[in-house]
Amino acid sequence: MRYTNIRYSITLNRTQIDYLADEIHGVSRLACLGTFLSLAAIEPVTVKKKGFSAGVLPGRFIASKVELAE
């Protein structure tokens, strides 16, 4: 992979951090946030799936229901 040292910058207040850190129902919201960040495009790309095509700009992501469920 060409991008090996990617840095993310997010500003959260204490209430938001507490919400993300709460693992109610056994779901780690911080892990989910990390997954969303890792799915974000680094450069403009075109995603082609069965019967679907879309341009994805940097900082945005596209995920199927299956990927989101995982």
mmCIF file as Biopython writes it, N, C-alpha, C and O atoms, coordinates in Angstrom:
data_model
#
loop_
_atom_site.group_PDB
_atom_site.id
_atom_site.type_symbol
_atom_site.label_atom_id
_atom_site.label_alt_id
_atom_site.label_comp_id
_atom_site.label_asym_id
_atom_site.label_entity_id
_atom_site.label_seq_id
_atom_site.pdbx_PDB_ins_code
_atom_site.Cartn_x
_atom_site.Cartn_y
_atom_site.Cartn_z
_atom_site.occupancy
_atom_site.B_iso_or_equiv
_atom_site.auth_seq_id
_atom_site.auth_asym_id
_atom_site.pdbx_PDB_model_num
ATOM 1   N N  . MET A ? 1  ? 0.844   -1.175 0.000   1.0 0.0 1  A 1 
ATOM 2   C CA . MET A ? 1  ? 0.000   0.000  0.000   1.0 0.0 1  A 1 
ATOM 3   C C  . MET A ? 1  ? 0.889   1.238  0.000   1.0 0.0 1  A 1 
ATOM 4   O O  . MET A ? 1  ? 1.879   1.311  0.728   1.0 0.0 1  A 1 
ATOM 5   N N  . ARG A ? 2  ? 0.531   2.169  -0.798  1.0 0.0 2  A 1 
ATOM 6   C CA . ARG A ? 2  ? 1.295   3.390  -0.968  1.0 0.0 2  A 1 
ATOM 7   C C  . ARG A ? 2  ? 1.214   4.300  0.263   1.0 0.0 2  A 1 
ATOM 8   O O  . ARG A ? 2  ? 2.187   4.975  0.598   1.0 0.0 2  A 1 
ATOM 9   N N  . TYR A ? 3  ? 0.079   4.320  0.925   1.0 0.0 3  A 1 
ATOM 10  C CA . TYR A ? 3  ? -0.115  5.170  2.093   1.0 0.0 3  A 1 
ATOM 11  C C  . TYR A ? 3  ? 0.070   4.337  3.356   1.0 0.0 3  A 1 
ATOM 12  O O  . TYR A ? 3  ? -0.822  3.577  3.733   1.0 0.0 3  A 1 
ATOM 13  N N  . THR A ? 4  ? 1.195   4.470  3.998   1.0 0.0 4  A 1 
ATOM 14  C CA . THR A ? 4  ? 1.449   3.666  5.185   1.0 0.0 4  A 1 
ATOM 15  C C  . THR A ? 4  ? 1.432   4.481  6.470   1.0 0.0 4  A 1 
ATOM 16  O O  . THR A ? 4  ? 1.335   3.911  7.556   1.0 0.0 4  A 1 
ATOM 17  N N  . ASN A ? 5  ? 1.525   5.800  6.368   1.0 0.0 5  A 1 
ATOM 18  C CA . ASN A ? 5  ? 1.547   6.635  7.560   1.0 0.0 5  A 1 
ATOM 19  C C  . ASN A ? 5  ? 0.420   7.667  7.474   1.0 0.0 5  A 1 
ATOM 20  O O  . ASN A ? 5  ? 0.667   8.856  7.273   1.0 0.0 5  A 1 
ATOM 21  N N  . ILE A ? 6  ? -0.796  7.202  7.626   1.0 0.0 6  A 1 
ATOM 22  C CA . ILE A ? 6  ? -1.964  8.068  7.518   1.0 0.0 6  A 1 
ATOM 23  C C  . ILE A ? 6  ? -2.322  8.570  8.910   1.0 0.0 6  A 1 
ATOM 24  O O  . ILE A ? 6  ? -2.357  7.796  9.867   1.0 0.0 6  A 1 
ATOM 25  N N  . ARG A ? 7  ? -2.584  9.859  9.017   1.0 0.0 7  A 1 
ATOM 26  C CA . ARG A ? 7  ? -2.958  10.458 10.300  1.0 0.0 7  A 1 
ATOM 27  C C  . ARG A ? 7  ? -4.369  11.009 10.194  1.0 0.0 7  A 1 
ATOM 28  O O  . ARG A ? 7  ? -4.743  11.607 9.185   1.0 0.0 7  A 1 
ATOM 29  N N  . TYR A ? 8  ? -5.148  10.800 11.248  1.0 0.0 8  A 1 
ATOM 30  C CA . TYR A ? 8  ? -6.523  11.283 11.312  1.0 0.0 8  A 1 
ATOM 31  C C  . TYR A ? 8  ? -6.604  12.364 12.381  1.0 0.0 8  A 1 
ATOM 32  O O  . TYR A ? 8  ? -5.941  12.275 13.415  1.0 0.0 8  A 1 
ATOM 33  N N  . SER A ? 9  ? -7.405  13.370 12.133  1.0 0.0 9  A 1 
ATOM 34  C CA . SER A ? 9  ? -7.597  14.434 13.111  1.0 0.0 9  A 1 
ATOM 35  C C  . SER A ? 9  ? -9.091  14.639 13.315  1.0 0.0 9  A 1 
ATOM 36  O O  . SER A ? 9  ? -9.812  15.003 12.387  1.0 0.0 9  A 1 
ATOM 37  N N  . ILE A ? 10 ? -9.545  14.402 14.540  1.0 0.0 10 A 1 
ATOM 38  C CA . ILE A ? 10 ? -10.959 14.542 14.879  1.0 0.0 10 A 1 
ATOM 39  C C  . ILE A ? 10 ? -11.038 15.303 16.199  1.0 0.0 10 A 1 
ATOM 40  O O  . ILE A ? 10 ? -10.286 15.024 17.134  1.0 0.0 10 A 1 
ATOM 41  N N  . THR A ? 11 ? -11.937 16.246 16.264  1.0 0.0 11 A 1 
ATOM 42  C CA . THR A ? 11 ? -12.137 16.998 17.498  1.0 0.0 11 A 1 
ATOM 43  C C  . THR A ? 11 ? -13.419 16.528 18.160  1.0 0.0 11 A 1 
ATOM 44  O O  . THR A ? 11 ? -14.497 16.624 17.574  1.0 0.0 11 A 1 
ATOM 45  N N  . LEU A ? 12 ? -13.305 16.020 19.379  1.0 0.0 12 A 1 
ATOM 46  C CA . LEU A ? 12 ? -14.451 15.525 20.132  1.0 0.0 12 A 1 
ATOM 47  C C  . LEU A ? 12 ? -14.505 16.210 21.488  1.0 0.0 12 A 1 
ATOM 48  O O  . LEU A ? 12 ? -13.467 16.521 22.073  1.0 0.0 12 A 1 
ATOM 49  N N  . ASN A ? 13 ? -15.708 16.443 21.988  1.0 0.0 13 A 1 
ATOM 50  C CA . ASN A ? 13 ? -15.815 16.963 23.352  1.0 0.0 13 A 1 
ATOM 51  C C  . ASN A ? 13 ? -15.923 15.778 24.317  1.0 0.0 13 A 1 
ATOM 52  O O  . ASN A ? 13 ? -16.038 14.632 23.883  1.0 0.0 13 A 1 
ATOM 53  N N  . ARG A ? 14 ? -15.887 16.049 25.605  1.0 0.0 14 A 1 
ATOM 54  C CA . ARG A ? 14 ? -15.878 14.982 26.617  1.0 0.0 14 A 1 
ATOM 55  C C  . ARG A ? 14 ? -17.113 14.089 26.519  1.0 0.0 14 A 1 
ATOM 56  O O  . ARG A ? 14 ? -17.006 12.873 26.676  1.0 0.0 14 A 1 
ATOM 57  N N  . THR A ? 15 ? -18.274 14.671 26.263  1.0 0.0 15 A 1 
ATOM 58  C CA . THR A ? 15 ? -19.508 13.891 26.142  1.0 0.0 15 A 1 
ATOM 59  C C  . THR A ? 15 ? -19.420 12.920 24.967  1.0 0.0 15 A 1 
ATOM 60  O O  . THR A ? 15 ? -19.848 11.771 25.079  1.0 0.0 15 A 1 
ATOM 61  N N  . GLN A ? 16 ? -18.877 13.369 23.857  1.0 0.0 16 A 1 
ATOM 62  C CA . GLN A ? 16 ? -18.730 12.504 22.688  1.0 0.0 16 A 1 
ATOM 63  C C  . GLN A ? 16 ? -17.740 11.377 22.948  1.0 0.0 16 A 1 
ATOM 64  O O  . GLN A ? 16 ? -17.969 10.240 22.536  1.0 0.0 16 A 1 
ATOM 65  N N  . ILE A ? 17 ? -16.652 11.684 23.621  1.0 0.0 17 A 1 
ATOM 66  C CA . ILE A ? 17 ? -15.669 10.647 23.957  1.0 0.0 17 A 1 
ATOM 67  C C  . ILE A ? 17 ? -16.290 9.608  24.889  1.0 0.0 17 A 1 
ATOM 68  O O  . ILE A ? 17 ? -16.106 8.406  24.698  1.0 0.0 17 A 1 
ATOM 69  N N  . ASP A ? 18 ? -17.025 10.075 25.895  1.0 0.0 18 A 1 
ATOM 70  C CA . ASP A ? 18 ? -17.693 9.149  26.817  1.0 0.0 18 A 1 
ATOM 71  C C  . ASP A ? 18 ? -18.677 8.254  26.081  1.0 0.0 18 A 1 
ATOM 72  O O  . ASP A ? 18 ? -18.767 7.060  26.367  1.0 0.0 18 A 1 
ATOM 73  N N  . TYR A ? 19 ? -19.416 8.825  25.130  1.0 0.0 19 A 1 
ATOM 74  C CA . TYR A ? 19 ? -20.378 8.049  24.345  1.0 0.0 19 A 1 
ATOM 75  C C  . TYR A ? 19 ? -19.665 6.974  23.532  1.0 0.0 19 A 1 
ATOM 76  O O  . TYR A ? 19 ? -20.105 5.825  23.502  1.0 0.0 19 A 1 
ATOM 77  N N  . LEU A ? 20 ? -18.574 7.337  22.877  1.0 0.0 20 A 1 
ATOM 78  C CA . LEU A ? 20 ? -17.828 6.368  22.069  1.0 0.0 20 A 1 
ATOM 79  C C  . LEU A ? 20 ? -17.175 5.291  22.924  1.0 0.0 20 A 1 
ATOM 80  O O  . LEU A ? 20 ? -17.052 4.143  22.496  1.0 0.0 20 A 1 
ATOM 81  N N  . ALA A ? 21 ? -16.756 5.658  24.132  1.0 0.0 21 A 1 
ATOM 82  C CA . ALA A ? 21 ? -16.076 4.701  25.009  1.0 0.0 21 A 1 
ATOM 83  C C  . ALA A ? 21 ? -17.045 3.730  25.684  1.0 0.0 21 A 1 
ATOM 84  O O  . ALA A ? 21 ? -16.629 2.662  26.134  1.0 0.0 21 A 1 
ATOM 85  N N  . ASP A ? 22 ? -18.320 4.081  25.761  1.0 0.0 22 A 1 
ATOM 86  C CA . ASP A ? 22 ? -19.319 3.219  26.405  1.0 0.0 22 A 1 
ATOM 87  C C  . ASP A ? 22 ? -19.586 2.003  25.521  1.0 0.0 22 A 1 
ATOM 88  O O  . ASP A ? 22 ? -20.023 2.153  24.380  1.0 0.0 22 A 1 
ATOM 89  N N  . GLU A ? 23 ? -19.331 0.822  26.027  1.0 0.0 23 A 1 
ATOM 90  C CA . GLU A ? 23 ? -19.527 -0.407 25.245  1.0 0.0 23 A 1 
ATOM 91  C C  . GLU A ? 23 ? -20.823 -1.104 25.630  1.0 0.0 23 A 1 
ATOM 92  O O  . GLU A ? 23 ? -20.842 -2.316 25.844  1.0 0.0 23 A 1 
ATOM 93  N N  . ILE A ? 24 ? -21.894 -0.347 25.716  1.0 0.0 24 A 1 
ATOM 94  C CA . ILE A ? 24 ? -23.198 -0.906 26.048  1.0 0.0 24 A 1 
ATOM 95  C C  . ILE A ? 24 ? -23.607 -1.896 24.947  1.0 0.0 24 A 1 
ATOM 96  O O  . ILE A ? 24 ? -23.313 -1.673 23.773  1.0 0.0 24 A 1 
ATOM 97  N N  . HIS A ? 25 ? -24.260 -2.949 25.314  1.0 0.0 25 A 1 
ATOM 98  C CA . HIS A ? 25 ? -24.708 -4.004 24.392  1.0 0.0 25 A 1 
ATOM 99  C C  . HIS A ? 25 ? -23.532 -4.716 23.722  1.0 0.0 25 A 1 
ATOM 100 O O  . HIS A ? 25 ? -23.718 -5.370 22.696  1.0 0.0 25 A 1 
ATOM 101 N N  . GLY A ? 26 ? -22.325 -4.601 24.286  1.0 0.0 26 A 1 
ATOM 102 C CA . GLY A ? 26 ? -21.174 -5.323 23.762  1.0 0.0 26 A 1 
ATOM 103 C C  . GLY A ? 26 ? -20.631 -4.795 22.448  1.0 0.0 26 A 1 
ATOM 104 O O  . GLY A ? 26 ? -19.880 -5.494 21.768  1.0 0.0 26 A 1 
ATOM 105 N N  . VAL A ? 27 ? -20.996 -3.572 22.076  1.0 0.0 27 A 1 
ATOM 106 C CA . VAL A ? 27 ? -20.511 -2.988 20.831  1.0 0.0 27 A 1 
ATOM 107 C C  . VAL A ? 27 ? -19.504 -1.892 21.158  1.0 0.0 27 A 1 
ATOM 108 O O  . VAL A ? 27 ? -19.815 -0.964 21.905  1.0 0.0 27 A 1 
ATOM 109 N N  . SER A ? 28 ? -18.316 -1.992 20.610  1.0 0.0 28 A 1 
ATOM 110 C CA . SER A ? 28 ? -17.300 -0.971 20.809  1.0 0.0 28 A 1 
ATOM 111 C C  . SER A ? 28 ? -17.475 0.114  19.761  1.0 0.0 28 A 1 
ATOM 112 O O  . SER A ? 28 ? -17.139 -0.073 18.591  1.0 0.0 28 A 1 
ATOM 113 N N  . ARG A ? 29 ? -18.000 1.243  20.189  1.0 0.0 29 A 1 
ATOM 114 C CA . ARG A ? 29 ? -18.208 2.343  19.245  1.0 0.0 29 A 1 
ATOM 115 C C  . ARG A ? 29 ? -16.880 2.893  18.740  1.0 0.0 29 A 1 
ATOM 116 O O  . ARG A ? 29 ? -16.789 3.351  17.601  1.0 0.0 29 A 1 
ATOM 117 N N  . LEU A ? 30 ? -15.848 2.850  19.585  1.0 0.0 30 A 1 
ATOM 118 C CA . LEU A ? 30 ? -14.536 3.305  19.133  1.0 0.0 30 A 1 
ATOM 119 C C  . LEU A ? 30 ? -14.003 2.409  18.019  1.0 0.0 30 A 1 
ATOM 120 O O  . LEU A ? 30 ? -13.401 2.900  17.064  1.0 0.0 30 A 1 
ATOM 121 N N  . ALA A ? 31 ? -14.219 1.111  18.133  1.0 0.0 31 A 1 
ATOM 122 C CA . ALA A ? 31 ? -13.803 0.190  17.072  1.0 0.0 31 A 1 
ATOM 123 C C  . ALA A ? 31 ? -14.576 0.473  15.792  1.0 0.0 31 A 1 
ATOM 124 O O  . ALA A ? 31 ? -14.013 0.422  14.699  1.0 0.0 31 A 1 
ATOM 125 N N  . CYS A ? 32 ? -15.867 0.771  15.924  1.0 0.0 32 A 1 
ATOM 126 C CA . CYS A ? 32 ? -16.678 1.111  14.746  1.0 0.0 32 A 1 
ATOM 127 C C  . CYS A ? 32 ? -16.165 2.382  14.092  1.0 0.0 32 A 1 
ATOM 128 O O  . CYS A ? 32 ? -16.076 2.456  12.867  1.0 0.0 32 A 1 
ATOM 129 N N  . LEU A ? 33 ? -15.827 3.382  14.895  1.0 0.0 33 A 1 
ATOM 130 C CA . LEU A ? 33 ? -15.279 4.623  14.355  1.0 0.0 33 A 1 
ATOM 131 C C  . LEU A ? 33 ? -13.972 4.348  13.620  1.0 0.0 33 A 1 
ATOM 132 O O  . LEU A ? 33 ? -13.737 4.886  12.538  1.0 0.0 33 A 1 
ATOM 133 N N  . GLY A ? 34 ? -13.124 3.510  14.209  1.0 0.0 34 A 1 
ATOM 134 C CA . GLY A ? 34 ? -11.867 3.136  13.552  1.0 0.0 34 A 1 
ATOM 135 C C  . GLY A ? 34 ? -12.095 2.457  12.221  1.0 0.0 34 A 1 
ATOM 136 O O  . GLY A ? 34 ? -11.350 2.685  11.267  1.0 0.0 34 A 1 
ATOM 137 N N  . THR A ? 35 ? -13.131 1.616  12.149  1.0 0.0 35 A 1 
ATOM 138 C CA . THR A ? 35 ? -13.468 0.950  10.884  1.0 0.0 35 A 1 
ATOM 139 C C  . THR A ? 35 ? -13.901 1.974  9.839   1.0 0.0 35 A 1 
ATOM 140 O O  . THR A ? 35 ? -13.469 1.916  8.687   1.0 0.0 35 A 1 
ATOM 141 N N  . PHE A ? 36 ? -14.755 2.910  10.246  1.0 0.0 36 A 1 
ATOM 142 C CA . PHE A ? 36 ? -15.181 3.954  9.309   1.0 0.0 36 A 1 
ATOM 143 C C  . PHE A ? 36 ? -13.989 4.755  8.809   1.0 0.0 36 A 1 
ATOM 144 O O  . PHE A ? 36 ? -13.905 5.055  7.618   1.0 0.0 36 A 1 
ATOM 145 N N  . LEU A ? 37 ? -13.072 5.105  9.694   1.0 0.0 37 A 1 
ATOM 146 C CA . LEU A ? 37 ? -11.899 5.871  9.280   1.0 0.0 37 A 1 
ATOM 147 C C  . LEU A ? 37 ? -11.041 5.087  8.302   1.0 0.0 37 A 1 
ATOM 148 O O  . LEU A ? 37 ? -10.513 5.655  7.346   1.0 0.0 37 A 1 
ATOM 149 N N  . SER A ? 38 ? -10.897 3.787  8.532   1.0 0.0 38 A 1 
ATOM 150 C CA . SER A ? 38 ? -10.068 2.975  7.637   1.0 0.0 38 A 1 
ATOM 151 C C  . SER A ? 38 ? -10.714 2.785  6.266   1.0 0.0 38 A 1 
ATOM 152 O O  . SER A ? 38 ? -10.020 2.504  5.289   1.0 0.0 38 A 1 
ATOM 153 N N  . LEU A ? 39 ? -12.046 2.937  6.185   1.0 0.0 39 A 1 
ATOM 154 C CA . LEU A ? 39 ? -12.749 2.812  4.904   1.0 0.0 39 A 1 
ATOM 155 C C  . LEU A ? 39 ? -12.709 4.094  4.084   1.0 0.0 39 A 1 
ATOM 156 O O  . LEU A ? 39 ? -13.030 4.076  2.896   1.0 0.0 39 A 1 
ATOM 157 N N  . ALA A ? 40 ? -12.320 5.201  4.699   1.0 0.0 40 A 1 
ATOM 158 C CA . ALA A ? 40 ? -12.326 6.494  4.005   1.0 0.0 40 A 1 
ATOM 159 C C  . ALA A ? 40 ? -11.313 6.499  2.861   1.0 0.0 40 A 1 
ATOM 160 O O  . ALA A ? 40 ? -10.200 5.991  2.994   1.0 0.0 40 A 1 
ATOM 161 N N  . ALA A ? 41 ? -11.720 7.075  1.751   1.0 0.0 41 A 1 
ATOM 162 C CA . ALA A ? 41 ? -10.852 7.156  0.575   1.0 0.0 41 A 1 
ATOM 163 C C  . ALA A ? 41 ? -9.726  8.157  0.820   1.0 0.0 41 A 1 
ATOM 164 O O  . ALA A ? 41 ? -9.938  9.196  1.446   1.0 0.0 41 A 1 
ATOM 165 N N  . ILE A ? 42 ? -8.555  7.850  0.337   1.0 0.0 42 A 1 
ATOM 166 C CA . ILE A ? 42 ? -7.397  8.724  0.452   1.0 0.0 42 A 1 
ATOM 167 C C  . ILE A ? 42 ? -7.312  9.636  -0.768  1.0 0.0 42 A 1 
ATOM 168 O O  . ILE A ? 42 ? -6.882  10.785 -0.670  1.0 0.0 42 A 1 
ATOM 169 N N  . GLU A ? 43 ? -7.720  9.117  -1.899  1.0 0.0 43 A 1 
ATOM 170 C CA . GLU A ? 43 ? -7.723  9.874  -3.150  1.0 0.0 43 A 1 
ATOM 171 C C  . GLU A ? 43 ? -9.010  9.540  -3.899  1.0 0.0 43 A 1 
ATOM 172 O O  . GLU A ? 43 ? -9.651  8.531  -3.602  1.0 0.0 43 A 1 
ATOM 173 N N  . PRO A ? 44 ? -9.397  10.373 -4.865  1.0 0.0 44 A 1 
ATOM 174 C CA . PRO A ? 44 ? -10.641 10.093 -5.607  1.0 0.0 44 A 1 
ATOM 175 C C  . PRO A ? 44 ? -10.586 8.722  -6.296  1.0 0.0 44 A 1 
ATOM 176 O O  . PRO A ? 44 ? -9.612  8.395  -6.974  1.0 0.0 44 A 1 
ATOM 177 N N  . VAL A ? 45 ? -11.631 7.941  -6.113  1.0 0.0 45 A 1 
ATOM 178 C CA . VAL A ? 45 ? -11.725 6.626  -6.746  1.0 0.0 45 A 1 
ATOM 179 C C  . VAL A ? 45 ? -13.142 6.423  -7.264  1.0 0.0 45 A 1 
ATOM 180 O O  . VAL A ? 45 ? -14.079 7.091  -6.826  1.0 0.0 45 A 1 
ATOM 181 N N  . THR A ? 46 ? -13.285 5.505  -8.189  1.0 0.0 46 A 1 
ATOM 182 C CA . THR A ? 46 ? -14.597 5.108  -8.671  1.0 0.0 46 A 1 
ATOM 183 C C  . THR A ? 46 ? -14.845 3.678  -8.216  1.0 0.0 46 A 1 
ATOM 184 O O  . THR A ? 46 ? -14.062 2.775  -8.510  1.0 0.0 46 A 1 
ATOM 185 N N  . VAL A ? 47 ? -15.931 3.486  -7.502  1.0 0.0 47 A 1 
ATOM 186 C CA . VAL A ? 47 ? -16.292 2.168  -6.997  1.0 0.0 47 A 1 
ATOM 187 C C  . VAL A ? 47 ? -17.338 1.575  -7.928  1.0 0.0 47 A 1 
ATOM 188 O O  . VAL A ? 47 ? -18.363 2.200  -8.203  1.0 0.0 47 A 1 
ATOM 189 N N  . LYS A ? 48 ? -17.073 0.366  -8.411  1.0 0.0 48 A 1 
ATOM 190 C CA . LYS A ? 48 ? -18.003 -0.315 -9.300  1.0 0.0 48 A 1 
ATOM 191 C C  . LYS A ? 48 ? -18.419 -1.627 -8.667  1.0 0.0 48 A 1 
ATOM 192 O O  . LYS A ? 48 ? -17.582 -2.482 -8.375  1.0 0.0 48 A 1 
ATOM 193 N N  . LYS A ? 49 ? -19.697 -1.778 -8.459  1.0 0.0 49 A 1 
ATOM 194 C CA . LYS A ? 49 ? -20.259 -3.022 -7.942  1.0 0.0 49 A 1 
ATOM 195 C C  . LYS A ? 49 ? -21.377 -3.440 -8.887  1.0 0.0 49 A 1 
ATOM 196 O O  . LYS A ? 49 ? -21.702 -2.717 -9.829  1.0 0.0 49 A 1 
ATOM 197 N N  . LYS A ? 50 ? -21.948 -4.572 -8.644  1.0 0.0 50 A 1 
ATOM 198 C CA . LYS A ? 50 ? -23.007 -5.099 -9.501  1.0 0.0 50 A 1 
ATOM 199 C C  . LYS A ? 50 ? -24.150 -4.084 -9.640  1.0 0.0 50 A 1 
ATOM 200 O O  . LYS A ? 50 ? -24.867 -3.806 -8.678  1.0 0.0 50 A 1 
ATOM 201 N N  . GLY A ? 51 ? -24.306 -3.537 -10.851 1.0 0.0 51 A 1 
ATOM 202 C CA . GLY A ? 51 ? -25.388 -2.602 -11.126 1.0 0.0 51 A 1 
ATOM 203 C C  . GLY A ? 51 ? -25.232 -1.244 -10.465 1.0 0.0 51 A 1 
ATOM 204 O O  . GLY A ? 51 ? -26.208 -0.506 -10.335 1.0 0.0 51 A 1 
ATOM 205 N N  . PHE A ? 52 ? -23.997 -0.897 -10.036 1.0 0.0 52 A 1 
ATOM 206 C CA . PHE A ? 52 ? -23.798 0.338  -9.302  1.0 0.0 52 A 1 
ATOM 207 C C  . PHE A ? 52 ? -22.392 0.872  -9.549  1.0 0.0 52 A 1 
ATOM 208 O O  . PHE A ? 52 ? -21.426 0.110  -9.573  1.0 0.0 52 A 1 
ATOM 209 N N  . SER A ? 53 ? -22.286 2.157  -9.728  1.0 0.0 53 A 1 
ATOM 210 C CA . SER A ? 53 ? -20.995 2.805  -9.891  1.0 0.0 53 A 1 
ATOM 211 C C  . SER A ? 53 ? -21.084 4.189  -9.264  1.0 0.0 53 A 1 
ATOM 212 O O  . SER A ? 53 ? -22.072 4.898  -9.457  1.0 0.0 53 A 1 
ATOM 213 N N  . ALA A ? 54 ? -20.057 4.578  -8.513  1.0 0.0 54 A 1 
ATOM 214 C CA . ALA A ? 54 ? -20.065 5.885  -7.863  1.0 0.0 54 A 1 
ATOM 215 C C  . ALA A ? 54 ? -18.649 6.387  -7.655  1.0 0.0 54 A 1 
ATOM 216 O O  . ALA A ? 54 ? -17.720 5.609  -7.433  1.0 0.0 54 A 1 
ATOM 217 N N  . GLY A ? 55 ? -18.503 7.687  -7.729  1.0 0.0 55 A 1 
ATOM 218 C CA . GLY A ? 55 ? -17.226 8.314  -7.419  1.0 0.0 55 A 1 
ATOM 219 C C  . GLY A ? 55 ? -17.148 8.583  -5.927  1.0 0.0 55 A 1 
ATOM 220 O O  . GLY A ? 55 ? -18.117 9.040  -5.320  1.0 0.0 55 A 1 
ATOM 221 N N  . VAL A ? 56 ? -15.994 8.298  -5.335  1.0 0.0 56 A 1 
ATOM 222 C CA . VAL A ? 56 ? -15.802 8.516  -3.904  1.0 0.0 56 A 1 
ATOM 223 C C  . VAL A ? 56 ? -14.661 9.522  -3.742  1.0 0.0 56 A 1 
ATOM 224 O O  . VAL A ? 56 ? -13.542 9.292  -4.199  1.0 0.0 56 A 1 
ATOM 225 N N  . LEU A ? 57 ? -14.969 10.636 -3.085  1.0 0.0 57 A 1 
ATOM 226 C CA . LEU A ? 57 ? -13.983 11.685 -2.866  1.0 0.0 57 A 1 
ATOM 227 C C  . LEU A ? 57 ? -13.181 11.409 -1.597  1.0 0.0 57 A 1 
ATOM 228 O O  . LEU A ? 57 ? -13.638 10.657 -0.736  1.0 0.0 57 A 1 
ATOM 229 N N  . PRO A ? 58 ? -11.990 12.004 -1.467  1.0 0.0 58 A 1 
ATOM 230 C CA . PRO A ? 58 ? -11.186 11.811 -0.259  1.0 0.0 58 A 1 
ATOM 231 C C  . PRO A ? 58 ? -11.975 12.165 0.998   1.0 0.0 58 A 1 
ATOM 232 O O  . PRO A ? 58 ? -12.676 13.176 1.043   1.0 0.0 58 A 1 
ATOM 233 N N  . GLY A ? 59 ? -11.848 11.319 2.015   1.0 0.0 59 A 1 
ATOM 234 C CA . GLY A ? 59 ? -12.544 11.529 3.276   1.0 0.0 59 A 1 
ATOM 235 C C  . GLY A ? 59 ? -13.918 10.893 3.331   1.0 0.0 59 A 1 
ATOM 236 O O  . GLY A ? 59 ? -14.540 10.850 4.393   1.0 0.0 59 A 1 
ATOM 237 N N  . ARG A ? 60 ? -14.399 10.399 2.203   1.0 0.0 60 A 1 
ATOM 238 C CA . ARG A ? 60 ? -15.701 9.734  2.164   1.0 0.0 60 A 1 
ATOM 239 C C  . ARG A ? 60 ? -15.484 8.243  1.955   1.0 0.0 60 A 1 
ATOM 240 O O  . ARG A ? 60 ? -14.405 7.813  1.545   1.0 0.0 60 A 1 
ATOM 241 N N  . PHE A ? 61 ? -16.517 7.461  2.240   1.0 0.0 61 A 1 
ATOM 242 C CA . PHE A ? 61 ? -16.394 6.025  2.027   1.0 0.0 61 A 1 
ATOM 243 C C  . PHE A ? 61 ? -17.718 5.463  1.550   1.0 0.0 61 A 1 
ATOM 244 O O  . PHE A ? 61 ? -18.772 6.087  1.672   1.0 0.0 61 A 1 
ATOM 245 N N  . ILE A ? 62 ? -17.625 4.272  1.009   1.0 0.0 62 A 1 
ATOM 246 C CA . ILE A ? 62 ? -18.814 3.554  0.577   1.0 0.0 62 A 1 
ATOM 247 C C  . ILE A ? 62 ? -18.677 2.131  1.114   1.0 0.0 62 A 1 
ATOM 248 O O  . ILE A ? 62 ? -17.617 1.515  0.997   1.0 0.0 62 A 1 
ATOM 249 N N  . ALA A ? 63 ? -19.744 1.621  1.697   1.0 0.0 63 A 1 
ATOM 250 C CA . ALA A ? 63 ? -19.706 0.277  2.281   1.0 0.0 63 A 1 
ATOM 251 C C  . ALA A ? 63 ? -21.046 -0.394 2.059   1.0 0.0 63 A 1 
ATOM 252 O O  . ALA A ? 63 ? -22.093 0.254  2.090   1.0 0.0 63 A 1 
ATOM 253 N N  . SER A ? 64 ? -21.004 -1.697 1.835   1.0 0.0 64 A 1 
ATOM 254 C CA . SER A ? 64 ? -22.234 -2.464 1.657   1.0 0.0 64 A 1 
ATOM 255 C C  . SER A ? 64 ? -22.860 -2.743 3.029   1.0 0.0 64 A 1 
ATOM 256 O O  . SER A ? 64 ? -22.229 -2.515 4.061   1.0 0.0 64 A 1 
ATOM 257 N N  . LYS A ? 65 ? -24.072 -3.223 3.031   1.0 0.0 65 A 1 
ATOM 258 C CA . LYS A ? 65 ? -24.730 -3.601 4.287   1.0 0.0 65 A 1 
ATOM 259 C C  . LYS A ? 65 ? -23.944 -4.695 4.986   1.0 0.0 65 A 1 
ATOM 260 O O  . LYS A ? 65 ? -23.873 -4.717 6.215   1.0 0.0 65 A 1 
ATOM 261 N N  . VAL A ? 66 ? -23.358 -5.599 4.225   1.0 0.0 66 A 1 
ATOM 262 C CA . VAL A ? 66 ? -22.583 -6.684 4.810   1.0 0.0 66 A 1 
ATOM 263 C C  . VAL A ? 66 ? -21.342 -6.126 5.503   1.0 0.0 66 A 1 
ATOM 264 O O  . VAL A ? 66 ? -21.026 -6.527 6.623   1.0 0.0 66 A 1 
ATOM 265 N N  . GLU A ? 67 ? -20.628 -5.190 4.837   1.0 0.0 67 A 1 
ATOM 266 C CA . GLU A ? 67 ? -19.444 -4.586 5.441   1.0 0.0 67 A 1 
ATOM 267 C C  . GLU A ? 67 ? -19.809 -3.818 6.717   1.0 0.0 67 A 1 
ATOM 268 O O  . GLU A ? 67 ? -19.081 -3.879 7.708   1.0 0.0 67 A 1 
ATOM 269 N N  . LEU A ? 68 ? -20.921 -3.105 6.692   1.0 0.0 68 A 1 
ATOM 270 C CA . LEU A ? 68 ? -21.362 -2.370 7.868   1.0 0.0 68 A 1 
ATOM 271 C C  . LEU A ? 68 ? -21.763 -3.317 9.005   1.0 0.0 68 A 1 
ATOM 272 O O  . LEU A ? 68 ? -21.516 -3.025 10.175  1.0 0.0 68 A 1 
ATOM 273 N N  . ALA A ? 69 ? -22.375 -4.438 8.664   1.0 0.0 69 A 1 
ATOM 274 C CA . ALA A ? 69 ? -22.790 -5.391 9.688   1.0 0.0 69 A 1 
ATOM 275 C C  . ALA A ? 69 ? -21.599 -6.044 10.388  1.0 0.0 69 A 1 
ATOM 276 O O  . ALA A ? 69 ? -21.666 -6.366 11.574  1.0 0.0 69 A 1 
ATOM 277 N N  . GLU A ? 70 ? -20.507 -6.237 9.639   1.0 0.0 70 A 1 
ATOM 278 C CA . GLU A ? 70 ? -19.317 -6.849 10.231  1.0 0.0 70 A 1 
ATOM 279 C C  . GLU A ? 70 ? -18.705 -5.929 11.249  1.0 0.0 70 A 1 
ATOM 280 O O  . GLU A ? 70 ? -17.691 -6.270 11.858  1.0 0.0 70 A 1 
#
